[in-house]
Amino acid sequence: MENPQWQRREKDSTVMIDRLLLEKIPLAGIARVLKLSESWLQGYVNQCYRVIPKPKGALSVQMDELWSFVNDKGNKQWV
């Protein structure tokens, strides 16, 4: 086949994708700039997250209250 649709990604390409993901650039933006299909990129991200070790046991989360007072302090609204 002279012009195949499927082509293997070069190592440099995946390194760039990893760097862009660490910068929290949206997947749609990465796909558009690097001329990748969004479905391939989503599959790549899913594959990367599968190899990350999952925490065992319960996770602890710290939260603070946040109130918004609309018109007066008698009208508390949770944010």
FIDOTOR-619716 format. One record per residue: residue in three letters; x, y, z of N, C-alpha, C in turn. Coordinates in Angstrom, 3 decimals. Layout:
BEGIN
+------+----------+----------+----------+----------+----------+----------+----------+----------+----------+
! type !     n.px !     n.py !     n.pz !    ca.px !    ca.py !    ca.pz !     c.px !     c.py !     c.pz !
+------+----------+----------+----------+----------+----------+----------+----------+----------+----------+
!  ALA !        X !        Y !        Z !        X !        Y !        Z !        X !        Y !        Z !
...
+------+----------+----------+----------+----------+----------+----------+----------+----------+----------+
END
This chain:
BEGIN
+------+----------+----------+----------+----------+----------+----------+----------+----------+----------+
! type !     n.px !     n.py !     n.pz !    ca.px !    ca.py !    ca.pz !     c.px !     c.py !     c.pz !
+------+----------+----------+----------+----------+----------+----------+----------+----------+----------+
!  MET !    0.842 !   -1.169 !    0.000 !    0.000 !    0.000 !    0.000 !    0.892 !    1.239 !    0.000 !
!  GLU !    0.611 !    2.126 !   -0.895 !    1.472 !    3.287 !   -1.063 !    1.203 !    4.386 !   -0.032 !
!  ASN !   -0.055 !    4.592 !    0.332 !   -0.421 !    5.674 !    1.222 !   -1.327 !    5.141 !    2.347 !
!  PRO !   -0.789 !    4.378 !    3.307 !   -1.644 !    3.761 !    4.331 !   -2.266 !    4.798 !    5.262 !
!  GLN !   -3.484 !    4.505 !    5.738 !   -4.160 !    5.383 !    6.687 !   -3.523 !    5.267 !    8.070 !
!  TRP !   -3.116 !    4.058 !    8.442 !   -2.551 !    3.799 !    9.750 !   -1.037 !    3.932 !    9.691 !
!  GLN !   -0.469 !    4.721 !   10.599 !    0.990 !    4.859 !   10.673 !    1.410 !    4.795 !   12.133 !
!  ARG !    2.514 !    4.154 !   12.382 !    3.034 !    4.042 !   13.738 !    3.518 !    5.412 !   14.214 !
!  ARG !    3.241 !    5.744 !   15.482 !    3.687 !    7.022 !   16.048 !    5.165 !    6.925 !   16.409 !
!  GLU !    5.894 !    7.964 !   16.121 !    7.313 !    8.012 !   16.480 !    7.440 !    8.281 !   17.971 !
!  LYS !    8.547 !    7.862 !   18.567 !    8.799 !    8.066 !   19.990 !    8.756 !    9.548 !   20.340 !
!  ASP !    9.309 !   10.406 !   19.487 !    9.285 !   11.858 !   19.725 !    7.860 !   12.381 !   19.828 !
!  SER !    6.970 !   11.806 !   19.030 !    5.578 !   12.240 !   19.028 !    4.910 !   11.929 !   20.366 !
!  THR !    5.135 !   10.733 !   20.901 !    4.515 !   10.377 !   22.179 !    5.143 !   11.155 !   23.333 !
!  VAL !    6.419 !   11.488 !   23.232 !    7.058 !   12.319 !   24.257 !    6.419 !   13.703 !   24.261 !
!  MET !    6.156 !   14.252 !   23.085 !    5.502 !   15.564 !   22.985 !    4.089 !   15.496 !   23.553 !
!  ILE !    3.361 !   14.429 !   23.239 !    2.006 !   14.265 !   23.774 !    2.050 !   14.223 !   25.295 !
!  ASP !    2.979 !   13.462 !   25.848 !    3.112 !   13.375 !   27.309 !    3.392 !   14.746 !   27.927 !
!  ARG !    4.251 !   15.523 !   27.294 !    4.572 !   16.864 !   27.812 !    3.363 !   17.788 !   27.752 !
!  LEU !    2.602 !   17.711 !   26.662 !    1.406 !   18.546 !   26.535 !    0.337 !   18.141 !   27.542 !
!  LEU !    0.210 !   16.852 !   27.806 !   -0.747 !   16.390 !   28.814 !   -0.370 !   16.898 !   30.195 !
!  LEU !    0.918 !   16.918 !   30.499 !    1.366 !   17.431 !   31.802 !    1.082 !   18.919 !   31.943 !
!  GLU !    0.997 !   19.636 !   30.831 !    0.666 !   21.063 !   30.857 !   -0.835 !   21.297 !   30.931 !
!  LYS !   -1.604 !   20.203 !   30.994 !   -3.070 !   20.243 !   31.114 !   -3.737 !   20.913 !   29.914 !
!  ILE !   -3.166 !   20.705 !   28.748 !   -3.769 !   21.203 !   27.514 !   -4.892 !   20.223 !   27.135 !
!  PRO !   -6.052 !   20.718 !   26.759 !   -7.181 !   19.829 !   26.430 !   -6.831 !   18.852 !   25.307 !
!  LEU !   -7.444 !   17.663 !   25.381 !   -7.183 !   16.640 !   24.375 !   -7.537 !   17.131 !   22.972 !
!  ALA !   -8.632 !   17.865 !   22.848 !   -9.036 !   18.363 !   21.527 !   -7.956 !   19.287 !   20.954 !
!  GLY !   -7.340 !   20.110 !   21.798 !   -6.280 !   21.009 !   21.337 !   -5.036 !   20.249 !   20.922 !
!  ILE !   -4.666 !   19.241 !   21.698 !   -3.492 !   18.428 !   21.355 !   -3.729 !   17.712 !   20.035 !
!  ALA !   -4.919 !   17.118 !   19.881 !   -5.239 !   16.389 !   18.646 !   -5.209 !   17.323 !   17.446 !
!  ARG !   -5.734 !   18.519 !   17.607 !   -5.792 !   19.472 !   16.496 !   -4.386 !   19.921 !   16.080 !
!  VAL !   -3.549 !   20.279 !   17.057 !   -2.217 !   20.804 !   16.750 !   -1.295 !   19.726 !   16.188 !
!  LEU !   -1.358 !   18.520 !   16.780 !   -0.466 !   17.443 !   16.332 !   -1.065 !   16.615 !   15.197 !
!  LYS !   -2.273 !   17.007 !   14.739 !   -2.952 !   16.315 !   13.638 !   -3.154 !   14.830 !   13.945 !
!  LEU !   -3.745 !   14.578 !   15.127 !   -4.067 !   13.228 !   15.565 !   -5.580 !   13.095 !   15.628 !
!  SER !   -6.070 !   11.877 !   15.569 !   -7.506 !   11.699 !   15.783 !   -7.759 !   11.740 !   17.285 !
!  GLU !   -8.885 !   12.335 !   17.662 !   -9.216 !   12.426 !   19.087 !   -9.422 !   11.044 !   19.685 !
!  SER !   -9.969 !   10.110 !   18.906 !  -10.188 !    8.759 !   19.439 !   -8.850 !    8.059 !   19.701 !
!  TRP !   -7.857 !    8.247 !   18.820 !   -6.548 !    7.649 !   19.071 !   -5.922 !    8.256 !   20.324 !
!  LEU !   -6.013 !    9.570 !   20.450 !   -5.424 !   10.247 !   21.598 !   -6.098 !    9.814 !   22.893 !
!  GLN !   -7.428 !    9.679 !   22.893 !   -8.130 !    9.216 !   24.089 !   -7.697 !    7.800 !   24.449 !
!  GLY !   -7.530 !    6.950 !   23.454 !   -7.038 !    5.587 !   23.701 !   -5.634 !    5.588 !   24.281 !
!  TYR !   -4.782 !    6.474 !   23.782 !   -3.409 !    6.589 !   24.294 !   -3.415 !    7.017 !   25.755 !
!  VAL !   -4.255 !    8.008 !   26.084 !   -4.344 !    8.492 !   27.463 !   -4.868 !    7.385 !   28.377 !
!  ASN !   -5.900 !    6.668 !   27.932 !   -6.448 !    5.567 !   28.725 !   -5.384 !    4.507 !   28.986 !
!  GLN !   -4.596 !    4.201 !   27.969 !   -3.524 !    3.210 !   28.104 !   -2.478 !    3.679 !   29.117 !
!  CYS !   -2.145 !    4.962 !   29.093 !   -1.170 !    5.509 !   30.046 !   -1.684 !    5.394 !   31.475 !
!  TYR !   -2.973 !    5.673 !   31.688 !   -3.530 !    5.635 !   33.040 !   -3.703 !    4.213 !   33.562 !
!  ARG !   -3.840 !    3.230 !   32.671 !   -3.979 !    1.842 !   33.110 !   -2.731 !    1.341 !   33.827 !
!  VAL !   -1.561 !    1.850 !   33.463 !   -0.318 !    1.352 !   34.055 !    0.052 !    2.070 !   35.355 !
!  ILE !   -0.688 !    3.122 !   35.708 !   -0.415 !    3.835 !   36.961 !   -0.931 !    3.002 !   38.118 !
!  PRO !   -0.105 !    2.760 !   39.148 !   -0.579 !    1.964 !   40.282 !   -1.719 !    2.673 !   41.003 !
!  LYS !   -2.760 !    1.919 !   41.310 !   -3.926 !    2.461 !   41.994 !   -3.692 !    2.422 !   43.506 !
!  PRO !   -4.140 !    3.448 !   44.240 !   -3.971 !    3.440 !   45.696 !   -4.837 !    2.361 !   46.333 !
!  LYS !   -4.299 !    1.743 !   47.373 !   -5.046 !    0.724 !   48.104 !   -5.536 !    1.333 !   49.400 !
!  GLY !   -6.743 !    1.009 !   49.778 !   -7.297 !    1.545 !   51.010 !   -8.056 !    2.833 !   50.753 !
!  ALA !   -8.465 !    3.443 !   51.826 !   -9.260 !    4.664 !   51.741 !   -8.379 !    5.873 !   51.451 !
!  LEU !   -8.940 !    6.821 !   50.744 !   -8.264 !    8.081 !   50.488 !   -8.825 !    9.127 !   51.443 !
!  SER !   -7.989 !   10.043 !   51.885 !   -8.491 !   11.132 !   52.727 !   -8.517 !   12.416 !   51.916 !
!  VAL !   -9.561 !   13.197 !   52.147 !   -9.762 !   14.442 !   51.423 !  -10.020 !   15.544 !   52.427 !
!  GLN !   -9.396 !   16.694 !   52.222 !   -9.644 !   17.845 !   53.087 !  -10.540 !   18.816 !   52.339 !
!  MET !  -11.618 !   19.257 !   53.016 !  -12.554 !   20.188 !   52.392 !  -12.829 !   21.341 !   53.343 !
!  ASP !  -13.107 !   22.480 !   52.785 !  -13.483 !   23.658 !   53.551 !  -14.880 !   24.092 !   53.125 !
!  GLU !  -15.572 !   24.765 !   54.037 !  -16.883 !   25.307 !   53.693 !  -16.713 !   26.582 !   52.881 !
!  LEU !  -17.661 !   26.810 !   51.994 !  -17.663 !   28.047 !   51.236 !  -19.112 !   28.492 !   51.105 !
!  TRP !  -19.385 !   29.667 !   51.625 !  -20.735 !   30.220 !   51.581 !  -20.761 !   31.440 !   50.680 !
!  SER !  -21.914 !   31.694 !   50.126 !  -22.141 !   32.929 !   49.391 !  -23.398 !   33.561 !   49.964 !
!  PHE !  -23.332 !   34.823 !   50.295 !  -24.485 !   35.522 !   50.833 !  -25.103 !   36.361 !   49.719 !
!  VAL !  -26.324 !   36.003 !   49.346 !  -27.018 !   36.701 !   48.270 !  -27.966 !   37.718 !   48.891 !
!  ASN !  -27.733 !   38.963 !   48.643 !  -28.505 !   40.101 !   49.133 !  -28.304 !   40.363 !   50.634 !
!  ASP !  -28.358 !   39.363 !   51.487 !  -28.131 !   39.573 !   52.923 !  -27.645 !   38.274 !   53.554 !
!  LYS !  -27.152 !   38.356 !   54.783 !  -26.580 !   37.180 !   55.450 !  -27.648 !   36.162 !   55.843 !
!  GLY !  -28.897 !   36.524 !   55.774 !  -29.972 !   35.569 !   56.058 !  -30.254 !   34.644 !   54.888 !
!  ASN !  -29.671 !   34.918 !   53.739 !  -29.895 !   34.127 !   52.533 !  -28.605 !   33.390 !   52.156 !
!  LYS !  -28.224 !   32.383 !   52.963 !  -26.976 !   31.636 !   52.721 !  -27.173 !   30.679 !   51.553 !
!  GLN !  -26.187 !   30.601 !   50.704 !  -26.191 !   29.686 !   49.578 !  -24.886 !   28.897 !   49.573 !
!  TRP !  -24.981 !   27.558 !   49.509 !  -23.780 !   26.727 !   49.381 !  -23.199 !   26.900 !   47.984 !
!  VAL !  -21.908 !   26.948 !   47.900 !  -21.237 !   27.045 !   46.610 !  -20.657 !   25.686 !   46.277 !
+------+----------+----------+----------+----------+----------+----------+----------+----------+----------+
END
